[in-house]
Amino acid sequence: MPRGSGTNSQGNSYNTPGGTNSSDGSAYHYSNSNGSYYYSNDNGSSYYNSGSGSSTYTSPSGTSHSSSSGSSGKK
């Protein structure tokens, strides 16, 4: 992962270091052109949001927790 920020060949913007637990290290985040985004933190955790209501958090131990707003509450 290049240090700094910019746009990769897929049109997705990135920033490193850019995780929630780092000001200097291996953390980074991507803001993708489809509205999704991904954070990788230097404590080993990661977070992905699809941009359409679902997200997944993976803890440093590798346990994943997913959530989805789906269409609940809509008629």
Predicted model as a PDB file, atoms N, CA, C, CB and O in Angstrom, pLDDT in the B-factor column:
MODEL        1                                                                  
ATOM      1  N   MET A   1       0.856  -1.186   0.000  1.00 45.00           N  
ATOM      2  CA  MET A   1       0.000   0.000   0.000  1.00 45.00           C  
ATOM      3  C   MET A   1       0.889   1.232   0.000  1.00 45.00           C  
ATOM      4  CB  MET A   1      -0.967   0.008   1.229  1.00 45.00           C  
ATOM      5  O   MET A   1       1.722   1.391   0.893  1.00 45.00           O  
ATOM      6  N   PRO A   2       0.728   2.100  -0.979  1.00 48.00           N  
ATOM      7  CA  PRO A   2       1.545   3.318  -0.981  1.00 48.00           C  
ATOM      8  C   PRO A   2       1.151   4.236   0.159  1.00 48.00           C  
ATOM      9  CB  PRO A   2       1.412   4.057  -2.316  1.00 48.00           C  
ATOM     10  O   PRO A   2      -0.016   4.307   0.544  1.00 48.00           O  
ATOM     11  N   ARG A   3       2.135   4.935   0.691  1.00 59.00           N  
ATOM     12  CA  ARG A   3       1.838   5.871   1.770  1.00 59.00           C  
ATOM     13  C   ARG A   3       1.292   7.157   1.168  1.00 59.00           C  
ATOM     14  CB  ARG A   3       3.103   6.155   2.633  1.00 59.00           C  
ATOM     15  O   ARG A   3       1.673   7.547   0.064  1.00 59.00           O  
ATOM     16  N   GLY A   4       0.405   7.805   1.893  1.00 74.00           N  
ATOM     17  CA  GLY A   4      -0.200   9.032   1.402  1.00 74.00           C  
ATOM     18  C   GLY A   4      -1.622   8.780   0.969  1.00 74.00           C  
ATOM     19  O   GLY A   4      -2.311   7.935   1.541  1.00 74.00           O  
ATOM     20  N   SER A   5      -2.069   9.510  -0.045  1.00 77.00           N  
ATOM     21  CA  SER A   5      -3.430   9.335  -0.530  1.00 77.00           C  
ATOM     22  C   SER A   5      -3.443   9.502  -2.036  1.00 77.00           C  
ATOM     23  CB  SER A   5      -4.397  10.335   0.144  1.00 77.00           C  
ATOM     24  O   SER A   5      -2.505  10.040  -2.624  1.00 77.00           O  
ATOM     25  N   GLY A   6      -4.503   9.042  -2.645  1.00 77.00           N  
ATOM     26  CA  GLY A   6      -4.620   9.147  -4.090  1.00 77.00           C  
ATOM     27  C   GLY A   6      -5.756   8.295  -4.598  1.00 77.00           C  
ATOM     28  O   GLY A   6      -6.655   7.931  -3.840  1.00 77.00           O  
ATOM     29  N   THR A   7      -5.720   7.976  -5.874  1.00 79.00           N  
ATOM     30  CA  THR A   7      -6.742   7.148  -6.513  1.00 79.00           C  
ATOM     31  C   THR A   7      -6.051   6.000  -7.224  1.00 79.00           C  
ATOM     32  CB  THR A   7      -7.611   7.980  -7.509  1.00 79.00           C  
ATOM     33  O   THR A   7      -5.095   6.213  -7.969  1.00 79.00           O  
ATOM     34  N   ASN A   8      -6.529   4.783  -7.000  1.00 77.00           N  
ATOM     35  CA  ASN A   8      -5.893   3.640  -7.651  1.00 77.00           C  
ATOM     36  C   ASN A   8      -6.475   3.425  -9.051  1.00 77.00           C  
ATOM     37  CB  ASN A   8      -6.069   2.368  -6.797  1.00 77.00           C  
ATOM     38  O   ASN A   8      -7.325   4.188  -9.509  1.00 77.00           O  
ATOM     39  N   SER A   9      -6.003   2.380  -9.713  1.00 77.00           N  
ATOM     40  CA  SER A   9      -6.387   2.149 -11.107  1.00 77.00           C  
ATOM     41  C   SER A   9      -7.851   1.778 -11.270  1.00 77.00           C  
ATOM     42  CB  SER A   9      -5.534   1.066 -11.696  1.00 77.00           C  
ATOM     43  O   SER A   9      -8.387   1.864 -12.375  1.00 77.00           O  
ATOM     44  N   GLN A  10      -8.519   1.363 -10.177  1.00 76.00           N  
ATOM     45  CA  GLN A  10      -9.952   1.050 -10.240  1.00 76.00           C  
ATOM     46  C   GLN A  10     -10.819   2.270  -9.949  1.00 76.00           C  
ATOM     47  CB  GLN A  10     -10.288  -0.061  -9.257  1.00 76.00           C  
ATOM     48  O   GLN A  10     -12.045   2.166  -9.928  1.00 76.00           O  
ATOM     49  N   GLY A  11     -10.200   3.414  -9.728  1.00 78.00           N  
ATOM     50  CA  GLY A  11     -10.953   4.629  -9.465  1.00 78.00           C  
ATOM     51  C   GLY A  11     -11.352   4.795  -8.019  1.00 78.00           C  
ATOM     52  O   GLY A  11     -12.205   5.623  -7.700  1.00 78.00           O  
ATOM     53  N   ASN A  12     -10.741   4.011  -7.133  1.00 76.00           N  
ATOM     54  CA  ASN A  12     -11.053   4.078  -5.715  1.00 76.00           C  
ATOM     55  C   ASN A  12     -10.013   4.927  -5.001  1.00 76.00           C  
ATOM     56  CB  ASN A  12     -11.119   2.667  -5.100  1.00 76.00           C  
ATOM     57  O   ASN A  12      -8.818   4.807  -5.271  1.00 76.00           O  
ATOM     58  N   SER A  13     -10.456   5.775  -4.101  1.00 78.00           N  
ATOM     59  CA  SER A  13      -9.519   6.622  -3.376  1.00 78.00           C  
ATOM     60  C   SER A  13      -9.045   5.913  -2.126  1.00 78.00           C  
ATOM     61  CB  SER A  13     -10.160   7.969  -3.020  1.00 78.00           C  
ATOM     62  O   SER A  13      -9.789   5.146  -1.514  1.00 78.00           O  
ATOM     63  N   TYR A  14      -7.804   6.172  -1.749  1.00 72.00           N  
ATOM     64  CA  TYR A  14      -7.246   5.552  -0.568  1.00 72.00           C  
ATOM     65  C   TYR A  14      -6.499   6.579   0.260  1.00 72.00           C  
ATOM     66  CB  TYR A  14      -6.325   4.400  -0.949  1.00 72.00           C  
ATOM     67  O   TYR A  14      -6.110   7.638  -0.232  1.00 72.00           O  
ATOM     68  N   ASN A  15      -6.309   6.244   1.526  1.00 76.00           N  
ATOM     69  CA  ASN A  15      -5.532   7.085   2.417  1.00 76.00           C  
ATOM     70  C   ASN A  15      -4.805   6.185   3.399  1.00 76.00           C  
ATOM     71  CB  ASN A  15      -6.432   8.117   3.155  1.00 76.00           C  
ATOM     72  O   ASN A  15      -5.419   5.309   4.008  1.00 76.00           O  
ATOM     73  N   THR A  16      -3.513   6.388   3.560  1.00 70.00           N  
ATOM     74  CA  THR A  16      -2.742   5.608   4.514  1.00 70.00           C  
ATOM     75  C   THR A  16      -1.666   6.480   5.132  1.00 70.00           C  
ATOM     76  CB  THR A  16      -2.121   4.372   3.841  1.00 70.00           C  
ATOM     77  O   THR A  16      -1.038   7.222   4.376  1.00 70.00           O  
ATOM     78  N   PRO A  17      -1.392   6.467   6.410  1.00 65.00           N  
ATOM     79  CA  PRO A  17      -2.210   5.736   7.379  1.00 65.00           C  
ATOM     80  C   PRO A  17      -3.591   6.354   7.503  1.00 65.00           C  
ATOM     81  CB  PRO A  17      -1.526   5.706   8.746  1.00 65.00           C  
ATOM     82  O   PRO A  17      -3.734   7.576   7.456  1.00 65.00           O  
ATOM     83  N   GLY A  18      -4.603   5.518   7.661  1.00 52.00           N  
ATOM     84  CA  GLY A  18      -5.943   6.060   7.691  1.00 52.00           C  
ATOM     85  C   GLY A  18      -6.928   5.261   8.487  1.00 52.00           C  
ATOM     86  O   GLY A  18      -8.135   5.450   8.332  1.00 52.00           O  
ATOM     87  N   GLY A  19      -6.457   4.363   9.346  1.00 47.00           N  
ATOM     88  CA  GLY A  19      -7.372   3.609  10.190  1.00 47.00           C  
ATOM     89  C   GLY A  19      -7.721   4.385  11.439  1.00 47.00           C  
ATOM     90  O   GLY A  19      -7.167   5.455  11.696  1.00 47.00           O  
ATOM     91  N   THR A  20      -8.632   3.847  12.205  1.00 49.00           N  
ATOM     92  CA  THR A  20      -9.090   4.549  13.401  1.00 49.00           C  
ATOM     93  C   THR A  20      -8.123   4.413  14.567  1.00 49.00           C  
ATOM     94  CB  THR A  20     -10.446   4.037  13.809  1.00 49.00           C  
ATOM     95  O   THR A  20      -8.231   5.149  15.547  1.00 49.00           O  
ATOM     96  N   ASN A  21      -7.182   3.484  14.475  1.00 49.00           N  
ATOM     97  CA  ASN A  21      -6.289   3.236  15.603  1.00 49.00           C  
ATOM     98  C   ASN A  21      -4.842   3.606  15.294  1.00 49.00           C  
ATOM     99  CB  ASN A  21      -6.365   1.782  16.009  1.00 49.00           C  
ATOM    100  O   ASN A  21      -3.930   3.144  15.979  1.00 49.00           O  
ATOM    101  N   SER A  22      -4.622   4.420  14.290  1.00 47.00           N  
ATOM    102  CA  SER A  22      -3.256   4.690  13.916  1.00 47.00           C  
ATOM    103  C   SER A  22      -3.081   6.097  13.384  1.00 47.00           C  
ATOM    104  CB  SER A  22      -2.798   3.697  12.898  1.00 47.00           C  
ATOM    105  O   SER A  22      -3.921   6.607  12.643  1.00 47.00           O  
ATOM    106  N   SER A  23      -1.991   6.712  13.769  1.00 55.00           N  
ATOM    107  CA  SER A  23      -1.575   7.945  13.124  1.00 55.00           C  
ATOM    108  C   SER A  23      -0.276   7.688  12.373  1.00 55.00           C  
ATOM    109  CB  SER A  23      -1.406   9.091  14.159  1.00 55.00           C  
ATOM    110  O   SER A  23       0.191   8.532  11.608  1.00 55.00           O  
ATOM    111  N   ASP A  24       0.292   6.532  12.597  1.00 58.00           N  
ATOM    112  CA  ASP A  24       1.518   6.149  11.927  1.00 58.00           C  
ATOM    113  C   ASP A  24       1.595   4.635  11.978  1.00 58.00           C  
ATOM    114  CB  ASP A  24       2.775   6.816  12.582  1.00 58.00           C  
ATOM    115  O   ASP A  24       1.633   4.061  13.066  1.00 58.00           O  
ATOM    116  N   GLY A  25       1.618   3.987  10.851  1.00 68.00           N  
ATOM    117  CA  GLY A  25       1.657   2.532  10.845  1.00 68.00           C  
ATOM    118  C   GLY A  25       1.087   1.979   9.568  1.00 68.00           C  
ATOM    119  O   GLY A  25       1.197   2.597   8.509  1.00 68.00           O  
ATOM    120  N   SER A  26       0.482   0.820   9.662  1.00 75.00           N  
ATOM    121  CA  SER A  26       0.035   0.100   8.480  1.00 75.00           C  
ATOM    122  C   SER A  26      -1.450   0.275   8.201  1.00 75.00           C  
ATOM    123  CB  SER A  26       0.346  -1.352   8.627  1.00 75.00           C  
ATOM    124  O   SER A  26      -1.964  -0.322   7.255  1.00 75.00           O  
ATOM    125  N   ALA A  27      -2.146   1.066   8.987  1.00 81.00           N  
ATOM    126  CA  ALA A  27      -3.587   1.239   8.800  1.00 81.00           C  
ATOM    127  C   ALA A  27      -3.872   2.002   7.509  1.00 81.00           C  
ATOM    128  CB  ALA A  27      -4.205   1.977  10.003  1.00 81.00           C  
ATOM    129  O   ALA A  27      -3.084   2.850   7.091  1.00 81.00           O  
ATOM    130  N   TYR A  28      -5.003   1.691   6.887  1.00 83.00           N  
ATOM    131  CA  TYR A  28      -5.404   2.408   5.679  1.00 83.00           C  
ATOM    132  C   TYR A  28      -6.907   2.327   5.513  1.00 83.00           C  
ATOM    133  CB  TYR A  28      -4.692   1.840   4.436  1.00 83.00           C  
ATOM    134  O   TYR A  28      -7.564   1.502   6.149  1.00 83.00           O  
ATOM    135  N   HIS A  29      -7.448   3.170   4.669  1.00 85.00           N  
ATOM    136  CA  HIS A  29      -8.846   3.009   4.284  1.00 85.00           C  
ATOM    137  C   HIS A  29      -9.025   3.310   2.811  1.00 85.00           C  
ATOM    138  CB  HIS A  29      -9.748   3.914   5.123  1.00 85.00           C  
ATOM    139  O   HIS A  29      -8.288   4.092   2.209  1.00 85.00           O  
ATOM    140  N   TYR A  30     -10.035   2.657   2.255  1.00 86.00           N  
ATOM    141  CA  TYR A  30     -10.439   2.865   0.876  1.00 86.00           C  
ATOM    142  C   TYR A  30     -11.843   3.438   0.853  1.00 86.00           C  
ATOM    143  CB  TYR A  30     -10.367   1.551   0.070  1.00 86.00           C  
ATOM    144  O   TYR A  30     -12.711   2.989   1.602  1.00 86.00           O  
ATOM    145  N   SER A  31     -12.070   4.415   0.008  1.00 88.00           N  
ATOM    146  CA  SER A  31     -13.410   4.883  -0.310  1.00 88.00           C  
ATOM    147  C   SER A  31     -13.638   4.505  -1.771  1.00 88.00           C  
ATOM    148  CB  SER A  31     -13.579   6.453  -0.060  1.00 88.00           C  
ATOM    149  O   SER A  31     -13.021   5.078  -2.669  1.00 88.00           O  
ATOM    150  N   ASN A  32     -14.509   3.558  -2.003  1.00 88.00           N  
ATOM    151  CA  ASN A  32     -14.660   2.978  -3.331  1.00 88.00           C  
ATOM    152  C   ASN A  32     -15.666   3.742  -4.184  1.00 88.00           C  
ATOM    153  CB  ASN A  32     -15.082   1.532  -3.216  1.00 88.00           C  
ATOM    154  O   ASN A  32     -16.577   4.388  -3.666  1.00 88.00           O  
ATOM    155  N   SER A  33     -15.488   3.659  -5.487  1.00 85.00           N  
ATOM    156  CA  SER A  33     -16.326   4.417  -6.414  1.00 85.00           C  
ATOM    157  C   SER A  33     -17.778   3.956  -6.402  1.00 85.00           C  
ATOM    158  CB  SER A  33     -15.774   4.307  -7.813  1.00 85.00           C  
ATOM    159  O   SER A  33     -18.654   4.682  -6.872  1.00 85.00           O  
ATOM    160  N   ASN A  34     -18.053   2.751  -5.870  1.00 88.00           N  
ATOM    161  CA  ASN A  34     -19.437   2.269  -5.798  1.00 88.00           C  
ATOM    162  C   ASN A  34     -20.139   2.685  -4.513  1.00 88.00           C  
ATOM    163  CB  ASN A  34     -19.465   0.764  -5.920  1.00 88.00           C  
ATOM    164  O   ASN A  34     -21.270   2.269  -4.260  1.00 88.00           O  
ATOM    165  N   GLY A  35     -19.472   3.509  -3.695  1.00 89.00           N  
ATOM    166  CA  GLY A  35     -20.071   3.981  -2.452  1.00 89.00           C  
ATOM    167  C   GLY A  35     -19.682   3.177  -1.227  1.00 89.00           C  
ATOM    168  O   GLY A  35     -20.000   3.573  -0.106  1.00 89.00           O  
ATOM    169  N   SER A  36     -19.002   2.060  -1.416  1.00 91.00           N  
ATOM    170  CA  SER A  36     -18.568   1.267  -0.277  1.00 91.00           C  
ATOM    171  C   SER A  36     -17.251   1.810   0.270  1.00 91.00           C  
ATOM    172  CB  SER A  36     -18.420  -0.213  -0.672  1.00 91.00           C  
ATOM    173  O   SER A  36     -16.555   2.584  -0.388  1.00 91.00           O  
ATOM    174  N   TYR A  37     -16.930   1.387   1.485  1.00 91.00           N  
ATOM    175  CA  TYR A  37     -15.644   1.780   2.043  1.00 91.00           C  
ATOM    176  C   TYR A  37     -15.117   0.688   2.962  1.00 91.00           C  
ATOM    177  CB  TYR A  37     -15.764   3.111   2.803  1.00 91.00           C  
ATOM    178  O   TYR A  37     -15.867  -0.135   3.486  1.00 91.00           O  
ATOM    179  N   TYR A  38     -13.803   0.709   3.138  1.00 90.00           N  
ATOM    180  CA  TYR A  38     -13.120  -0.347   3.875  1.00 90.00           C  
ATOM    181  C   TYR A  38     -12.037   0.268   4.739  1.00 90.00           C  
ATOM    182  CB  TYR A  38     -12.521  -1.401   2.914  1.00 90.00           C  
ATOM    183  O   TYR A  38     -11.247   1.083   4.264  1.00 90.00           O  
ATOM    184  N   TYR A  39     -11.997  -0.114   5.996  1.00 89.00           N  
ATOM    185  CA  TYR A  39     -10.948   0.317   6.912  1.00 89.00           C  
ATOM    186  C   TYR A  39     -10.156  -0.907   7.369  1.00 89.00           C  
ATOM    187  CB  TYR A  39     -11.549   1.080   8.132  1.00 89.00           C  
ATOM    188  O   TYR A  39     -10.741  -1.922   7.746  1.00 89.00           O  
ATOM    189  N   SER A  40      -8.854  -0.812   7.336  1.00 88.00           N  
ATOM    190  CA  SER A  40      -7.991  -1.828   7.914  1.00 88.00           C  
ATOM    191  C   SER A  40      -7.148  -1.151   8.978  1.00 88.00           C  
ATOM    192  CB  SER A  40      -7.099  -2.520   6.829  1.00 88.00           C  
ATOM    193  O   SER A  40      -6.378  -0.239   8.678  1.00 88.00           O  
ATOM    194  N   ASN A  41      -7.289  -1.590  10.210  1.00 86.00           N  
ATOM    195  CA  ASN A  41      -6.615  -0.956  11.340  1.00 86.00           C  
ATOM    196  C   ASN A  41      -5.363  -1.725  11.739  1.00 86.00           C  
ATOM    197  CB  ASN A  41      -7.562  -0.848  12.531  1.00 86.00           C  
ATOM    198  O   ASN A  41      -5.283  -2.938  11.548  1.00 86.00           O  
ATOM    199  N   ASP A  42      -4.400  -1.021  12.287  1.00 82.00           N  
ATOM    200  CA  ASP A  42      -3.148  -1.684  12.609  1.00 82.00           C  
ATOM    201  C   ASP A  42      -3.225  -2.569  13.848  1.00 82.00           C  
ATOM    202  CB  ASP A  42      -2.083  -0.664  12.796  1.00 82.00           C  
ATOM    203  O   ASP A  42      -2.220  -3.170  14.230  1.00 82.00           O  
ATOM    204  N   ASN A  43      -4.382  -2.663  14.482  1.00 86.00           N  
ATOM    205  CA  ASN A  43      -4.561  -3.631  15.566  1.00 86.00           C  
ATOM    206  C   ASN A  43      -5.071  -4.968  15.029  1.00 86.00           C  
ATOM    207  CB  ASN A  43      -5.535  -3.080  16.621  1.00 86.00           C  
ATOM    208  O   ASN A  43      -5.314  -5.895  15.801  1.00 86.00           O  
ATOM    209  N   GLY A  44      -5.234  -5.069  13.707  1.00 89.00           N  
ATOM    210  CA  GLY A  44      -5.679  -6.316  13.090  1.00 89.00           C  
ATOM    211  C   GLY A  44      -7.162  -6.367  12.788  1.00 89.00           C  
ATOM    212  O   GLY A  44      -7.629  -7.320  12.165  1.00 89.00           O  
ATOM    213  N   SER A  45      -7.910  -5.372  13.210  1.00 92.00           N  
ATOM    214  CA  SER A  45      -9.343  -5.355  12.928  1.00 92.00           C  
ATOM    215  C   SER A  45      -9.604  -4.693  11.579  1.00 92.00           C  
ATOM    216  CB  SER A  45     -10.112  -4.619  14.047  1.00 92.00           C  
ATOM    217  O   SER A  45      -8.759  -3.969  11.052  1.00 92.00           O  
ATOM    218  N   SER A  46     -10.780  -4.952  11.036  1.00 92.00           N  
ATOM    219  CA  SER A  46     -11.167  -4.310   9.784  1.00 92.00           C  
ATOM    220  C   SER A  46     -12.667  -4.045   9.782  1.00 92.00           C  
ATOM    221  CB  SER A  46     -10.768  -5.183   8.573  1.00 92.00           C  
ATOM    222  O   SER A  46     -13.421  -4.663  10.534  1.00 92.00           O  
ATOM    223  N   TYR A  47     -13.083  -3.128   8.937  1.00 94.00           N  
ATOM    224  CA  TYR A  47     -14.493  -2.763   8.834  1.00 94.00           C  
ATOM    225  C   TYR A  47     -14.806  -2.501   7.376  1.00 94.00           C  
ATOM    226  CB  TYR A  47     -14.830  -1.520   9.712  1.00 94.00           C  
ATOM    227  O   TYR A  47     -14.092  -1.756   6.704  1.00 94.00           O  
ATOM    228  N   TYR A  48     -15.875  -3.112   6.885  1.00 93.00           N  
ATOM    229  CA  TYR A  48     -16.318  -2.908   5.511  1.00 93.00           C  
ATOM    230  C   TYR A  48     -17.773  -2.482   5.519  1.00 93.00           C  
ATOM    231  CB  TYR A  48     -16.125  -4.188   4.662  1.00 93.00           C  
ATOM    232  O   TYR A  48     -18.593  -3.090   6.207  1.00 93.00           O  
ATOM    233  N   ASN A  49     -18.099  -1.458   4.770  1.00 93.00           N  
ATOM    234  CA  ASN A  49     -19.480  -1.016   4.608  1.00 93.00           C  
ATOM    235  C   ASN A  49     -19.788  -1.033   3.121  1.00 93.00           C  
ATOM    236  CB  ASN A  49     -19.714   0.412   5.228  1.00 93.00           C  
ATOM    237  O   ASN A  49     -19.055  -0.445   2.326  1.00 93.00           O  
ATOM    238  N   SER A  50     -20.857  -1.696   2.744  1.00 94.00           N  
ATOM    239  CA  SER A  50     -21.183  -1.874   1.332  1.00 94.00           C  
ATOM    240  C   SER A  50     -21.688  -0.599   0.669  1.00 94.00           C  
ATOM    241  CB  SER A  50     -22.213  -2.953   1.182  1.00 94.00           C  
ATOM    242  O   SER A  50     -21.722  -0.503  -0.557  1.00 94.00           O  
ATOM    243  N   GLY A  51     -22.079   0.380   1.484  1.00 91.00           N  
ATOM    244  CA  GLY A  51     -22.664   1.592   0.936  1.00 91.00           C  
ATOM    245  C   GLY A  51     -24.146   1.452   0.659  1.00 91.00           C  
ATOM    246  O   GLY A  51     -24.802   2.417   0.267  1.00 91.00           O  
ATOM    247  N   SER A  52     -24.682   0.247   0.862  1.00 92.00           N  
ATOM    248  CA  SER A  52     -26.103   0.020   0.607  1.00 92.00           C  
ATOM    249  C   SER A  52     -26.800  -0.621   1.799  1.00 92.00           C  
ATOM    250  CB  SER A  52     -26.280  -0.854  -0.621  1.00 92.00           C  
ATOM    251  O   SER A  52     -27.823  -1.288   1.644  1.00 92.00           O  
ATOM    252  N   GLY A  53     -26.242  -0.416   2.989  1.00 91.00           N  
ATOM    253  CA  GLY A  53     -26.945  -0.838   4.193  1.00 91.00           C  
ATOM    254  C   GLY A  53     -26.347  -2.003   4.942  1.00 91.00           C  
ATOM    255  O   GLY A  53     -26.792  -2.284   6.054  1.00 91.00           O  
ATOM    256  N   SER A  54     -25.365  -2.700   4.399  1.00 95.00           N  
ATOM    257  CA  SER A  54     -24.784  -3.814   5.130  1.00 95.00           C  
ATOM    258  C   SER A  54     -23.330  -3.508   5.468  1.00 95.00           C  
ATOM    259  CB  SER A  54     -24.890  -5.116   4.315  1.00 95.00           C  
ATOM    260  O   SER A  54     -22.651  -2.780   4.745  1.00 95.00           O  
ATOM    261  N   SER A  55     -22.867  -4.072   6.571  1.00 95.00           N  
ATOM    262  CA  SER A  55     -21.498  -3.838   6.990  1.00 95.00           C  
ATOM    263  C   SER A  55     -20.969  -5.069   7.711  1.00 95.00           C  
ATOM    264  CB  SER A  55     -21.405  -2.593   7.893  1.00 95.00           C  
ATOM    265  O   SER A  55     -21.737  -5.881   8.225  1.00 95.00           O  
ATOM    266  N   THR A  56     -19.659  -5.195   7.741  1.00 96.00           N  
ATOM    267  CA  THR A  56     -18.999  -6.295   8.432  1.00 96.00           C  
ATOM    268  C   THR A  56     -17.807  -5.757   9.204  1.00 96.00           C  
ATOM    269  CB  THR A  56     -18.558  -7.393   7.436  1.00 96.00           C  
ATOM    270  O   THR A  56     -16.958  -5.060   8.648  1.00 96.00           O  
ATOM    271  N   TYR A  57     -17.747  -6.084  10.485  1.00 95.00           N  
ATOM    272  CA  TYR A  57     -16.595  -5.760  11.319  1.00 95.00           C  
ATOM    273  C   TYR A  57     -15.889  -7.065  11.656  1.00 95.00           C  
ATOM    274  CB  TYR A  57     -17.020  -4.987  12.619  1.00 95.00           C  
ATOM    275  O   TYR A  57     -16.530  -8.030  12.073  1.00 95.00           O  
ATOM    276  N   THR A  58     -14.597  -7.097  11.481  1.00 95.00           N  
ATOM    277  CA  THR A  58     -13.804  -8.259  11.866  1.00 95.00           C  
ATOM    278  C   THR A  58     -12.845  -7.844  12.970  1.00 95.00           C  
ATOM    279  CB  THR A  58     -13.031  -8.849  10.647  1.00 95.00           C  
ATOM    280  O   THR A  58     -12.051  -6.919  12.800  1.00 95.00           O  
ATOM    281  N   SER A  59     -12.924  -8.524  14.088  1.00 95.00           N  
ATOM    282  CA  SER A  59     -12.109  -8.183  15.253  1.00 95.00           C  
ATOM    283  C   SER A  59     -10.668  -8.636  15.038  1.00 95.00           C  
ATOM    284  CB  SER A  59     -12.690  -8.824  16.534  1.00 95.00           C  
ATOM    285  O   SER A  59     -10.392  -9.407  14.118  1.00 95.00           O  
ATOM    286  N   PRO A  60      -9.752  -8.166  15.877  1.00 93.00           N  
ATOM    287  CA  PRO A  60      -8.367  -8.613  15.761  1.00 93.00           C  
ATOM    288  C   PRO A  60      -8.193 -10.125  15.864  1.00 93.00           C  
ATOM    289  CB  PRO A  60      -7.544  -7.954  16.815  1.00 93.00           C  
ATOM    290  O   PRO A  60      -7.235 -10.674  15.319  1.00 93.00           O  
ATOM    291  N   SER A  61      -9.104 -10.803  16.554  1.00 95.00           N  
ATOM    292  CA  SER A  61      -9.020 -12.257  16.689  1.00 95.00           C  
ATOM    293  C   SER A  61      -9.592 -12.996  15.484  1.00 95.00           C  
ATOM    294  CB  SER A  61      -9.742 -12.698  17.939  1.00 95.00           C  
ATOM    295  O   SER A  61      -9.486 -14.219  15.390  1.00 95.00           O  
ATOM    296  N   GLY A  62     -10.206 -12.242  14.552  1.00 95.00           N  
ATOM    297  CA  GLY A  62     -10.742 -12.854  13.335  1.00 95.00           C  
ATOM    298  C   GLY A  62     -12.229 -13.128  13.370  1.00 95.00           C  
ATOM    299  O   GLY A  62     -12.773 -13.684  12.416  1.00 95.00           O  
ATOM    300  N   THR A  63     -12.901 -12.752  14.447  1.00 95.00           N  
ATOM    301  CA  THR A  63     -14.346 -12.948  14.552  1.00 95.00           C  
ATOM    302  C   THR A  63     -15.074 -11.856  13.778  1.00 95.00           C  
ATOM    303  CB  THR A  63     -14.795 -12.954  16.035  1.00 95.00           C  
ATOM    304  O   THR A  63     -14.823 -10.669  13.987  1.00 95.00           O  
ATOM    305  N   SER A  64     -15.972 -12.257  12.889  1.00 95.00           N  
ATOM    306  CA  SER A  64     -16.708 -11.294  12.073  1.00 95.00           C  
ATOM    307  C   SER A  64     -18.097 -11.049  12.635  1.00 95.00           C  
ATOM    308  CB  SER A  64     -16.806 -11.780  10.631  1.00 95.00           C  
ATOM    309  O   SER A  64     -18.755 -11.964  13.131  1.00 95.00           O  
ATOM    310  N   HIS A  65     -18.526  -9.809  12.550  1.00 94.00           N  
ATOM    311  CA  HIS A  65     -19.869  -9.398  12.974  1.00 94.00           C  
ATOM    312  C   HIS A  65     -20.482  -8.621  11.817  1.00 94.00           C  
ATOM    313  CB  HIS A  65     -19.831  -8.528  14.301  1.00 94.00           C  
ATOM    314  O   HIS A  65     -19.962  -7.581  11.414  1.00 94.00           O  
ATOM    315  N   SER A  66     -21.578  -9.125  11.291  1.00 95.00           N  
ATOM    316  CA  SER A  66     -22.225  -8.479  10.159  1.00 95.00           C  
ATOM    317  C   SER A  66     -23.550  -7.864  10.581  1.00 95.00           C  
ATOM    318  CB  SER A  66     -22.440  -9.477   9.021  1.00 95.00           C  
ATOM    319  O   SER A  66     -24.220  -8.356  11.489  1.00 95.00           O  
ATOM    320  N   SER A  67     -23.912  -6.786   9.912  1.00 94.00           N  
ATOM    321  CA  SER A  67     -25.211  -6.179  10.142  1.00 94.00           C  
ATOM    322  C   SER A  67     -25.748  -5.683   8.815  1.00 94.00           C  
ATOM    323  CB  SER A  67     -25.122  -5.026  11.175  1.00 94.00           C  
ATOM    324  O   SER A  67     -24.993  -5.396   7.886  1.00 94.00           O  
ATOM    325  N   SER A  68     -27.053  -5.589   8.743  1.00 89.00           N  
ATOM    326  CA  SER A  68     -27.687  -5.125   7.514  1.00 89.00           C  
ATOM    327  C   SER A  68     -28.961  -4.398   7.862  1.00 89.00           C  
ATOM    328  CB  SER A  68     -27.973  -6.295   6.552  1.00 89.00           C  
ATOM    329  O   SER A  68     -29.775  -4.885   8.647  1.00 89.00           O  
ATOM    330  N   SER A  69     -29.132  -3.219   7.269  1.00 75.00           N  
ATOM    331  CA  SER A  69     -30.381  -2.496   7.485  1.00 75.00           C  
ATOM    332  C   SER A  69     -31.468  -3.059   6.590  1.00 75.00           C  
ATOM    333  CB  SER A  69     -30.197  -0.993   7.224  1.00 75.00           C  
ATOM    334  O   SER A  69     -32.658  -2.927   6.879  1.00 75.00           O  
ATOM    335  N   GLY A  70     -31.043  -3.696   5.486  1.00 59.00           N  
ATOM    336  CA  GLY A  70     -31.988  -4.326   4.582  1.00 59.00           C  
ATOM    337  C   GLY A  70     -33.146  -3.435   4.209  1.00 59.00           C  
ATOM    338  O   GLY A  70     -32.980  -2.234   3.996  1.00 59.00           O  
ATOM    339  N   SER A  71     -34.318  -4.027   4.133  1.00 49.00           N  
ATOM    340  CA  SER A  71     -35.515  -3.252   3.785  1.00 49.00           C  
ATOM    341  C   SER A  71     -36.482  -3.218   4.958  1.00 49.00           C  
ATOM    342  CB  SER A  71     -36.208  -3.843   2.540  1.00 49.00           C  
ATOM    343  O   SER A  71     -37.669  -2.948   4.775  1.00 49.00           O  
ATOM    344  N   SER A  72     -35.982  -3.492   6.166  1.00 46.00           N  
ATOM    345  CA  SER A  72     -36.871  -3.497   7.323  1.00 46.00           C  
ATOM    346  C   SER A  72     -37.461  -2.124   7.542  1.00 46.00           C  
ATOM    347  CB  SER A  72     -36.131  -3.959   8.575  1.00 46.00           C  
ATOM    348  O   SER A  72     -36.782  -1.106   7.408  1.00 46.00           O  
ATOM    349  N   GLY A  73     -38.715  -2.113   7.876  1.00 43.00           N  
ATOM    350  CA  GLY A  73     -39.395  -0.851   8.110  1.00 43.00           C  
ATOM    351  C   GLY A  73     -39.964  -0.230   6.851  1.00 43.00           C  
ATOM    352  O   GLY A  73     -40.637   0.799   6.915  1.00 43.00           O  
ATOM    353  N   LYS A  74     -39.702  -0.842   5.711  1.00 45.00           N  
ATOM    354  CA  LYS A  74     -40.240  -0.308   4.464  1.00 45.00           C  
ATOM    355  C   LYS A  74     -41.397  -1.176   4.011  1.00 45.00           C  
ATOM    356  CB  LYS A  74     -39.148  -0.236   3.368  1.00 45.00           C  
ATOM    357  O   LYS A  74     -41.405  -2.386   4.235  1.00 45.00           O  
ATOM    358  N   LYS A  75     -42.368  -0.553   3.378  1.00 45.00           N  
ATOM    359  CA  LYS A  75     -43.525  -1.302   2.899  1.00 45.00           C  
ATOM    360  C   LYS A  75     -43.550  -1.281   1.388  1.00 45.00           C  
ATOM    361  CB  LYS A  75     -44.834  -0.726   3.469  1.00 45.00           C  
ATOM    362  O   LYS A  75     -44.451  -1.858   0.778  1.00 45.00           O  
TER     363      LYS A  75                                                      
ENDMDL                                                                          
END                                                                             
